[in-house]
């Protein structure tokens, strides 16, 4: 692909408290009088209306950059992507990013152990129903069935346990540039820090040999303190997902609802219904 044709070579993300606030702001932006042209139909990248099979929910718009200034003229025609998410959707997406970092799987890109991807797609369904009165990638399943399937996979993968361990581990991470994280079933997360990369790599290979059933992850940084910063600003974000998924499981497990086939979830109107189509 040519670099100039990438939709997200530049972009920004807007996070809202609710879907209604997201829709309202986006509708106003679509009416804005500027030269930048929106290149997509309003519903094309609406993954709230049509969630991805991975569980991703959010909305993207792609604009073609256009300015008259001399300095900006060379950028004219390049694409800029705007991502819209609610806080609930952002909590899920952040957790997916963290999982891709601490395991050998990449559920975001549908790579590696498919159980992580499946677990997070069930998690997305739980969050959509319990916090936004919407449906995710499994609209046909009953509430309790979604929860049971997620909890079964969580038991296999110790997914929430791993995320909880990261949140607590940030307190003990030192300023060393290399940190090894050891995730073992039924045991707290173990953290080992190293000043030098060669020493950390030797330990990593040895631990992988000695502990074939554990997830051993090496976190490296260019400058002293960057690893600590990563834990503080990045991994701690997974706490929002943990709290929401626990609340969501409780709500759906105890709620008296009709089976999914008969339920009538609240429908979210697309922007086309507001008159913002081409």
C-alpha positions in Angstrom: 0.0 0.0 0.0 1.2 3.5 -0.8 1.8 5.5 2.4 -0.4 8.4 1.1 -3.4 6.0 0.7 -3.4 4.9 4.4 -6.6 6.0 6.2 -4.8 6.3 9.6 -1.4 7.7 8.7 -2.6 10.5 11.0 -5.6 10.6 13.3 -7.2 11.3 16.6 -9.4 9.4 19.1 -12.4 11.0 20.8 -13.8 9.2 23.9 -17.4 9.9 25.2 -19.4 9.1 28.3 -22.2 7.5 26.3 -23.3 6.5 22.8 -25.8 9.3 22.6 -23.1 11.9 23.3 -20.9 10.3 20.7 -23.7 10.3 18.1 -24.6 14.0 18.9 -21.0 15.2 18.5 -20.4 13.2 15.3 -23.6 14.6 13.8 -22.5 18.2 14.5 -19.0 17.5 13.1 -20.6 16.2 9.9 -22.4 19.6 9.5 -19.2 21.5 10.1 -18.2 23.9 7.3 -14.6 23.2 6.6 -12.8 22.1 3.4 -11.7 18.7 4.7 -13.9 16.1 2.9 -15.3 13.0 4.6 -14.5 10.1 2.3 -16.8 7.4 3.8 -20.5 6.8 4.0 -21.7 7.5 7.6 -22.4 3.8 8.3 -19.4 2.3 6.5 -17.1 2.1 9.6 -19.9 2.1 12.2 -18.8 -0.8 14.4 -21.3 0.1 17.1 -24.1 -0.6 14.7 -22.3 -3.6 13.2 -19.7 -4.8 15.7 -16.6 -6.7 14.4 -16.4 -10.4 15.1 -13.5 -9.7 17.4 -15.7 -7.6 19.6 -14.4 -4.3 18.5 -17.0 -1.5 18.8 -16.5 2.1 17.9 -16.9 4.4 14.8 -14.3 5.6 12.3 -14.5 8.5 9.9 -11.9 9.2 7.2 -11.3 12.8 6.0 -9.2 14.1 3.2 -7.0 16.9 4.5 -7.3 20.2 2.6 -5.7 23.6 3.5 -4.7 26.7 1.6 -1.6 27.6 3.6 1.8 27.3 2.0 3.2 25.1 4.7 0.2 22.7 4.6 -0.2 22.5 0.9 2.2 19.5 0.6 -0.1 17.6 3.0 -3.3 18.2 1.0 -5.0 15.0 -0.1 -3.7 12.9 2.7 -6.2 10.9 4.8 -6.9 11.6 8.5 -8.9 9.1 10.6 -11.1 10.1 13.5 -12.0 7.3 16.0 -15.1 7.7 18.2 -15.5 5.5 21.2 -17.4 5.5 24.5 -15.5 4.9 27.8 -16.8 1.3 27.9 -15.6 0.6 24.3 -12.2 2.2 25.1 -11.8 0.0 28.2 -12.3 -3.1 26.1 -10.0 -1.9 23.4 -7.2 -1.1 25.9 -7.5 -4.5 27.5 -7.1 -6.1 24.0 -3.9 -4.1 23.5 -2.5 -5.2 26.8 -3.3 -8.8 26.2 -1.4 -8.6 22.9 1.6 -7.2 24.8 1.8 -9.8 27.7 1.0 -12.9 25.7 2.1 -14.5 22.5 -1.4 -13.9 21.0 -2.7 -10.8 19.2 -6.6 -10.9 19.5 -6.7 -7.5 17.9 -5.3 -8.9 14.7 -6.8 -12.4 15.0 -3.4 -14.0 15.5 -2.2 -16.6 18.1 -4.4 -18.5 20.5 -8.0 -18.1 19.3 -9.3 -18.5 22.8 -8.1 -14.9 23.7 -10.0 -13.5 20.7 -13.1 -15.5 21.6 -13.0 -14.5 25.3 -12.7 -10.8 24.4 -15.5 -11.0 21.9 -17.7 -12.4 24.7 -16.4 -9.7 27.0 -17.5 -7.1 24.4 -21.0 -8.6 24.3 -21.2 -8.4 28.1 -20.1 -4.8 28.2 -22.5 -3.8 25.3 -25.5 -5.3 27.0 -24.8 -4.4 30.6 -23.6 -0.8 30.2 -25.1 0.5 26.8 -28.2 -1.6 26.3 -26.8 -2.7 22.9 -25.7 -5.9 21.3 -22.2 -7.0 20.3 -20.9 -9.9 18.1 -23.2 -12.5 19.7 -26.7 -11.0 19.6 -28.4 -14.4 19.4 -27.1 -15.7 22.8 -29.0 -15.3 26.1 -27.4 -13.1 28.8 -26.4 -15.9 31.1 -25.0 -18.0 28.2 -22.7 -15.2 27.2 -21.5 -14.8 30.8 -20.9 -18.6 31.2 -18.9 -18.8 28.0 -16.7 -15.9 29.0 -16.1 -17.3 32.5 -15.3 -20.7 31.1 -12.5 -19.2 28.9 -11.3 -16.9 31.6 -10.9 -20.0 33.8 -8.8 -21.7 31.1 -6.7 -18.6 30.3 -6.6 -16.9 33.8 -7.2 -13.7 31.7 -8.6 -11.5 34.5 -5.9 -12.8 36.9 -3.2 -11.7 34.5 -4.7 -8.2 34.1 -5.1 -7.9 37.9 -1.5 -8.9 38.4 -0.3 -6.2 36.0 -2.2 -3.6 37.9 -0.6 -4.6 41.2 2.8 -5.2 39.7 3.3 -1.6 38.7 3.9 -0.7 42.3 7.0 -3.0 42.5 8.6 -2.2 39.1 11.9 -0.5 39.6 13.7 2.0 37.3 15.6 -0.8 35.6 15.2 -0.9 31.9 14.3 -4.6 31.6 11.5 -6.3 33.5 10.5 -10.0 33.2 6.9 -10.8 34.1 6.1 -14.4 35.0 2.4 -15.5 34.8 1.8 -18.9 36.3 -1.6 -20.5 36.9 -2.7 -20.3 40.5 0.3 -18.1 41.5 0.7 -14.3 41.9 2.5 -12.5 39.1 6.2 -12.6 39.6 8.3 -9.6 38.6 12.1 -9.6 38.0 14.1 -6.5 37.0 17.4 -6.2 35.3 19.6 -3.3 34.5 21.3 -4.9 31.4 19.5 -6.4 28.4 21.9 -9.4 27.9 21.4 -10.5 31.5 17.6 -10.1 31.0 17.6 -12.1 27.8 19.6 -15.0 29.3 17.1 -15.1 32.2 14.2 -15.0 29.8 15.5 -18.0 27.8 16.2 -20.0 30.9 12.8 -19.3 32.4 11.1 -20.3 29.2 13.0 -23.6 29.3 12.3 -24.2 33.0 8.6 -23.1 32.9 7.1 -24.2 29.6 3.5 -23.9 30.9 3.9 -20.3 32.1 3.7 -17.0 30.2 7.1 -15.3 30.5 7.2 -11.8 29.1 10.2 -9.4 28.8 9.4 -5.7 28.9 12.2 -3.4 27.7 12.7 0.3 27.6 15.3 2.7 26.1 15.6 4.9 29.1 15.7 4.3 32.8 12.2 4.8 34.2 10.3 4.1 31.0 9.1 0.7 32.1 7.7 2.2 35.3 6.0 4.9 33.2 4.5 2.2 31.0 3.0 0.4 34.0 1.6 3.7 35.4 0.1 5.1 32.2 -0.7 2.0 30.2 -1.2 -1.2 32.2 -3.2 0.4 34.9 -5.8 1.3 32.3 -6.8 -2.4 32.3 -8.4 -1.9 35.7 -11.3 -0.1 34.1 -12.0 -3.2 32.0 -11.7 -5.5 35.0 -14.2 -3.5 37.1 -16.6 -3.2 34.2 -16.5 -6.9 33.2 -17.0 -8.0 36.7 -20.0 -5.7 37.1 -21.4 -6.7 33.7 -21.2 -10.4 34.6 -23.1 -9.8 37.8 -25.8 -7.8 36.1 -26.4 -10.3 33.3 -26.3 -13.3 35.6 -28.9 -12.0 37.9 -31.1 -10.0 35.6 -34.5 -11.4 34.7 -34.5 -11.2 30.9 -36.2 -12.9 28.1 -34.1 -15.4 26.0 -32.0 -13.6 23.4 -34.2 -14.7 20.5 -37.3 -13.0 22.0 -35.5 -10.0 23.6 -36.0 -6.6 22.0 -32.8 -4.6 22.7 -32.9 -0.9 22.2 -32.0 0.0 18.7 -29.4 2.7 18.1 -30.2 4.9 15.1 -27.6 5.4 12.5 -26.6 8.9 11.2 -28.3 8.1 7.9 -31.6 8.3 9.8 -30.7 11.9 10.9 -30.2 12.9 7.2 -26.4 12.8 7.1 -25.9 10.3 4.3 -24.5 11.2 0.9 
